[in-house]
Amino acid sequence: MSARLRMLLLAAVAVLAAGCGQTAASTPMQLPAENLLPPGASTIAGAPDQRGSGCGDPVASLRPAAQPSPGNMPGGSAMAKIVQNGKLRVGVDQNSFMFGFRNPATGQIEGFDIDIAREIARDIFGDPDRIELRPIVSAQRVSALQNGDVDIVVQTLSPTCERRKSIEFSTSYFESDQRLLVANNSGIHSTADLAGKRICGVNGTITLGPILALPQKPTVIAMNNWLDCLTALQQAQVDAASTDIPILYGLQQQDPNLQVVGESMAVDTYAVGIGQNAKDLVRFVNGVLERVRGDGTWQRLYNNRLNALGPMPAPPAPKYLG
């Protein structure tokens, strides 16, 4: 190798070494900033009215008729068609701990809502396992019934005048109010502390309305399910989540660093959603719920699934039309 070539190589190595040292000292590696919100999440300034008005008491339902015995449904009835299909098809949640969630130990969907659905299957077939659970997100609950994808929806679904334009409801089987879920060290104690904060809700739920109506005007981020809200809270992408207490306590049970706070923002009940052309099924389901309230089943299901909510209340008294 010539002396000239050796000098050029040494100079090149020196330049590279100096460049590497300068980069390490003055330009440390940085990860790009990312939006960690899950797919489908969006900031909203308004949402379709899920409550409506003008239907009287939206919680009132059709009075039960004479209840047929399991396996002996009247010919031509909606229940007979379910028997013919072999299973009761139920729209449920798989992301609401205590009400409808997938148990990681078994892979099965279970919860209070699922138990209510099984009681309906029990009175149709004589077998609570003759049931097909179809997970849907909250925004699909009404359309799943309209499209005939399911026979009933049991998924923390509140009866409202707006929804009654499209589907029917049973009597109520649970009652709750809406509050806030926040991190233990958030400094948020009530809705008065929400100015400038980011609040998570779920598309297609009536609990978005009270959040959007707050005078503090927080930023409202709508997601597809409550597990997405839980993750966003854990990653500090939102400051709070707001919905009914049972759902909030279900999320808190999965993360003790969270707490339920604040005053009641609204009071709602849960009922079974049923297609508009199946009024005989509405009466039948109301008969099932009468049995569940009266024979101790409701109390047993509460103790089994919902004791984290505190002392067992009485089940909601049914309200009937006429």
C-alpha positions as CSV (number, residue, x, y, z in Angstrom):
1,M,0.0,0.0,0.0
2,S,1.4,3.4,-0.9
3,A,2.0,6.0,1.7
4,R,-0.6,8.3,0.1
5,L,-3.3,5.7,0.2
6,R,-2.4,4.8,3.8
7,M,-2.9,8.5,4.8
8,L,-6.2,8.8,3.0
9,L,-7.6,5.7,4.8
10,L,-6.4,7.0,8.2
11,A,-8.1,10.3,7.5
12,A,-11.3,8.6,6.6
13,V,-11.3,6.5,9.8
14,A,-10.7,9.7,11.9
15,V,-13.6,11.5,10.2
16,L,-15.9,8.5,10.9
17,A,-14.8,8.2,14.5
18,A,-15.3,11.9,15.1
19,G,-18.8,11.8,13.5
20,C,-19.9,8.8,15.6
21,G,-18.7,10.5,18.8
22,Q,-20.5,13.7,17.9
23,T,-23.8,11.9,17.1
24,A,-23.7,10.0,20.4
25,A,-23.0,13.1,22.4
26,S,-25.3,15.6,20.7
27,T,-28.2,13.6,19.1
28,P,-29.4,10.9,21.5
29,M,-31.8,8.3,20.1
30,Q,-35.5,9.2,20.6
31,L,-38.6,7.1,20.0
32,P,-41.2,8.8,17.7
33,A,-44.2,10.2,19.5
34,E,-47.3,8.0,18.9
35,N,-51.0,8.2,19.5
36,L,-51.6,5.3,21.8
37,L,-55.4,5.5,21.6
38,P,-56.9,2.3,20.1
39,P,-58.4,2.0,16.6
40,G,-61.9,3.6,16.4
41,A,-61.3,6.2,19.1
42,S,-62.2,9.7,18.2
43,T,-62.7,13.1,19.8
44,I,-66.4,14.1,19.6
45,A,-68.3,17.3,20.2
46,G,-71.7,15.7,20.0
47,A,-73.5,12.3,19.7
48,P,-76.9,11.0,18.4
49,D,-79.6,11.4,21.1
50,Q,-80.0,8.0,22.6
51,R,-82.7,9.1,25.0
52,G,-85.4,10.9,23.1
53,S,-88.8,11.8,24.5
54,G,-92.6,11.5,23.9
55,C,-93.1,7.8,24.6
56,G,-94.3,8.1,28.2
57,D,-92.3,6.0,30.6
58,P,-89.6,4.3,28.5
59,V,-89.1,1.7,31.3
60,A,-92.7,0.4,31.2
61,S,-93.2,-2.8,29.3
62,L,-95.9,-5.3,28.3
63,R,-97.5,-7.3,31.0
64,P,-96.7,-11.0,31.0
65,A,-99.3,-13.5,29.7
66,A,-99.8,-17.0,30.9
67,Q,-96.3,-18.5,30.9
68,P,-96.0,-21.7,28.8
69,S,-93.9,-24.5,30.3
70,P,-90.3,-25.1,29.0
71,G,-90.3,-27.0,25.7
72,N,-94.0,-26.2,25.0
73,M,-94.0,-22.9,23.3
74,P,-97.2,-21.8,21.4
75,G,-97.2,-22.6,17.7
76,G,-96.2,-19.7,15.5
77,S,-94.8,-17.7,18.4
78,A,-91.4,-16.1,18.5
79,M,-90.4,-18.6,21.2
80,A,-91.4,-21.5,19.0
81,K,-89.1,-20.2,16.3
82,I,-86.3,-20.1,18.8
83,V,-87.0,-23.7,19.7
84,Q,-87.0,-24.6,16.1
85,N,-83.6,-23.0,15.6
86,G,-82.2,-25.0,18.5
87,K,-80.7,-22.2,20.5
88,L,-81.4,-18.7,21.9
89,R,-79.2,-16.2,20.1
90,V,-78.1,-13.5,22.4
91,G,-76.2,-10.2,21.7
92,V,-73.8,-9.7,24.6
93,D,-70.7,-7.8,25.7
94,Q,-67.4,-9.6,26.3
95,N,-65.6,-6.5,27.7
96,S,-67.7,-5.5,30.7
97,F,-66.3,-7.2,33.8
98,M,-69.0,-8.7,36.1
99,F,-71.8,-8.2,33.5
100,G,-70.4,-9.7,30.3
101,F,-66.7,-10.6,30.0
102,R,-64.5,-13.4,28.6
103,N,-63.0,-15.3,31.5
104,P,-59.3,-15.7,30.7
105,A,-59.1,-18.9,32.7
106,T,-61.8,-20.7,30.6
107,G,-62.2,-18.6,27.5
108,Q,-66.0,-18.5,28.2
109,I,-68.1,-15.4,28.3
110,E,-69.8,-15.0,31.7
111,G,-71.4,-12.4,34.0
112,F,-74.7,-11.1,35.4
113,D,-76.1,-10.3,31.9
114,I,-75.1,-13.8,30.7
115,D,-76.8,-15.4,33.7
116,I,-80.0,-13.5,32.9
117,A,-79.9,-14.7,29.3
118,R,-79.4,-18.3,30.5
119,E,-82.6,-18.0,32.7
120,I,-84.5,-17.0,29.6
121,A,-83.1,-20.0,27.7
122,R,-84.0,-22.2,30.7
123,D,-87.7,-21.2,30.5
124,I,-87.8,-21.7,26.7
125,F,-85.9,-25.0,26.4
126,G,-85.7,-26.3,30.0
127,D,-81.9,-26.0,29.5
128,P,-79.9,-22.9,30.3
129,D,-77.1,-24.1,28.0
130,R,-79.2,-23.9,24.9
131,I,-77.8,-20.5,24.2
132,E,-75.5,-18.9,21.5
133,L,-73.7,-15.9,22.8
134,R,-72.8,-13.4,20.0
135,P,-70.4,-10.6,21.2
136,I,-71.3,-7.2,19.8
137,V,-70.2,-3.7,20.6
138,S,-72.6,-1.2,22.3
139,A,-73.2,0.7,19.0
140,Q,-74.5,-2.6,17.4
141,R,-77.1,-3.5,20.0
142,V,-80.1,-2.0,18.2
143,S,-79.1,-2.9,14.7
144,A,-78.3,-6.5,15.7
145,L,-82.0,-6.9,16.6
146,Q,-83.3,-5.0,13.6
147,N,-81.3,-7.2,11.3
148,G,-82.4,-10.4,13.0
149,D,-78.8,-11.3,13.9
150,V,-79.9,-12.1,17.5
151,D,-83.2,-13.0,19.2
152,I,-82.5,-10.8,22.2
153,V,-79.8,-8.4,23.5
154,V,-78.7,-8.6,27.2
155,Q,-75.9,-6.1,27.4
156,T,-76.4,-3.3,30.0
157,L,-79.0,-1.9,27.6
158,S,-81.1,1.0,28.9
159,P,-84.7,1.5,27.6
160,T,-85.2,4.9,26.1
161,C,-87.8,6.6,24.0
162,E,-85.4,7.0,21.1
163,R,-84.5,3.3,21.1
164,R,-88.2,2.3,21.4
165,K,-88.6,3.7,17.9
166,S,-86.6,0.7,16.7
167,I,-86.9,-2.1,19.3
168,E,-88.9,-3.4,22.2
169,F,-87.8,-3.8,25.8
170,S,-88.5,-6.1,28.7
171,T,-89.0,-4.7,32.2
172,S,-85.9,-3.6,34.0
173,Y,-83.6,-6.1,35.8
174,F,-81.0,-3.7,37.1
175,E,-80.8,-0.1,38.1
176,S,-77.7,2.1,38.5
177,D,-76.4,5.7,38.3
178,Q,-73.5,7.3,36.3
179,R,-70.3,8.5,37.8
180,L,-66.6,8.9,37.1
181,L,-63.6,6.5,37.1
182,V,-60.2,8.1,37.6
183,A,-56.6,7.3,38.8
184,N,-56.1,7.4,42.5
185,N,-53.7,10.4,42.2
186,S,-55.7,12.3,39.5
187,G,-56.9,15.1,41.7
188,I,-60.4,14.6,40.2
189,H,-63.1,14.3,42.8
190,S,-66.2,15.4,41.0
191,T,-67.5,16.8,37.7
192,A,-66.4,20.2,38.9
193,D,-62.8,19.1,38.4
194,L,-63.2,18.2,34.7
195,A,-62.4,21.5,33.0
196,G,-59.7,20.9,30.4
197,K,-59.7,17.1,31.1
198,R,-60.1,14.2,28.7
199,I,-63.1,12.0,29.4
200,C,-63.6,8.5,27.8
201,G,-67.0,7.1,26.9
202,V,-68.3,4.4,24.5
203,N,-70.1,4.9,21.2
204,G,-73.8,4.1,21.2
205,T,-74.3,4.5,24.9
206,I,-76.7,7.0,26.6
207,T,-74.0,7.9,29.1
208,L,-72.2,10.0,26.5
209,G,-75.0,12.6,26.8
210,P,-74.4,13.7,30.4
211,I,-70.6,14.0,29.7
212,L,-71.2,16.2,26.6
213,A,-73.7,18.3,28.5
214,L,-71.2,19.2,31.4
215,P,-70.7,23.0,31.7
216,Q,-66.9,22.3,32.3
217,K,-66.7,21.2,28.6
218,P,-64.1,18.5,28.9
219,T,-62.7,16.8,25.8
220,V,-64.8,13.8,25.2
221,I,-63.2,10.8,23.5
222,A,-65.5,8.0,22.3
223,M,-64.2,4.4,22.0
224,N,-65.7,1.1,20.9
225,N,-65.7,-0.7,24.3
226,W,-64.8,-0.3,27.9
227,L,-61.6,-2.2,27.9
228,D,-60.3,0.4,25.5
229,C,-61.2,3.1,28.0
230,L,-59.4,1.1,30.7
231,T,-56.3,0.9,28.7
232,A,-56.4,4.6,27.8
233,L,-56.8,5.4,31.5
234,Q,-53.8,3.2,32.4
235,Q,-51.7,4.9,29.7
236,A,-52.8,8.4,30.8
237,Q,-54.3,9.0,27.4
238,V,-57.5,10.1,29.1
239,D,-58.1,11.6,32.6
240,A,-61.4,9.8,33.4
241,A,-64.0,7.5,32.1
242,S,-67.7,7.9,32.8
243,T,-70.6,5.5,32.6
244,D,-72.8,3.4,35.0
245,I,-71.3,2.4,38.3
246,P,-71.4,-1.4,37.7
247,I,-69.3,-1.0,34.6
248,L,-66.9,1.4,36.3
249,Y,-66.5,-0.9,39.3
250,G,-65.8,-3.8,36.8
251,L,-63.0,-1.7,35.4
252,Q,-61.7,-0.8,38.8
253,Q,-61.7,-4.5,39.8
254,Q,-59.1,-5.0,37.1
255,D,-56.9,-2.1,38.3
256,P,-56.8,-1.1,42.0
257,N,-55.0,2.1,41.0
258,L,-58.3,3.4,39.8
259,Q,-61.3,4.7,41.9
260,V,-64.9,5.6,41.4
261,V,-65.7,9.2,42.3
262,G,-68.2,12.1,41.9
263,E,-71.8,12.7,42.2
264,S,-74.6,11.0,40.3
265,M,-74.8,12.3,36.7
266,A,-77.8,10.2,35.6
267,V,-79.9,7.2,36.8
268,D,-80.7,4.4,34.3
269,T,-81.9,0.8,34.3
270,Y,-81.0,-2.2,32.2
271,A,-83.6,-4.3,30.3
272,V,-83.6,-7.0,27.7
273,G,-83.7,-5.7,24.1
274,I,-86.2,-7.5,21.8
275,G,-87.3,-7.0,18.1
276,Q,-90.4,-4.9,17.4
277,N,-92.1,-7.8,15.7
278,A,-91.8,-10.1,18.7
279,K,-94.2,-8.7,21.3
280,D,-95.1,-12.3,22.5
281,L,-91.4,-12.7,23.3
282,V,-91.5,-9.4,25.3
283,R,-94.4,-10.8,27.4
284,F,-92.6,-14.2,27.8
285,V,-89.3,-12.5,28.9
286,N,-91.2,-10.4,31.4
287,G,-92.7,-13.6,32.8
288,V,-89.1,-15.0,33.2
289,L,-88.0,-11.9,35.0
290,E,-91.1,-12.1,37.3
291,R,-89.9,-15.6,38.2
292,V,-86.3,-14.5,38.6
293,R,-87.3,-11.7,41.0
294,G,-89.7,-13.9,43.0
295,D,-87.9,-17.2,43.5
296,G,-84.5,-15.9,44.8
297,T,-82.7,-16.3,41.5
298,W,-82.0,-12.6,41.1
299,Q,-80.5,-12.4,44.6
300,R,-78.4,-15.5,44.0
301,L,-77.0,-14.1,40.7
302,Y,-76.3,-10.7,42.4
303,N,-74.3,-12.4,45.2
304,N,-72.4,-14.6,42.7
305,R,-71.5,-11.8,40.2
306,L,-72.0,-8.4,41.7
307,N,-71.1,-8.5,45.4
308,A,-68.2,-6.1,44.7
309,L,-70.8,-3.4,44.3
310,G,-71.8,-3.6,48.0
311,P,-74.9,-4.9,49.8
312,M,-77.4,-6.4,47.6
313,P,-80.3,-4.1,46.7
314,A,-83.8,-5.2,45.8
315,P,-84.3,-5.9,42.1
316,P,-86.1,-3.1,40.3
317,A,-89.9,-3.4,40.6
318,P,-91.5,-4.0,37.2
319,K,-93.5,-1.3,35.5
320,Y,-96.2,-2.4,33.1
321,L,-98.2,-0.6,30.4
322,G,-101.8,0.0,31.3
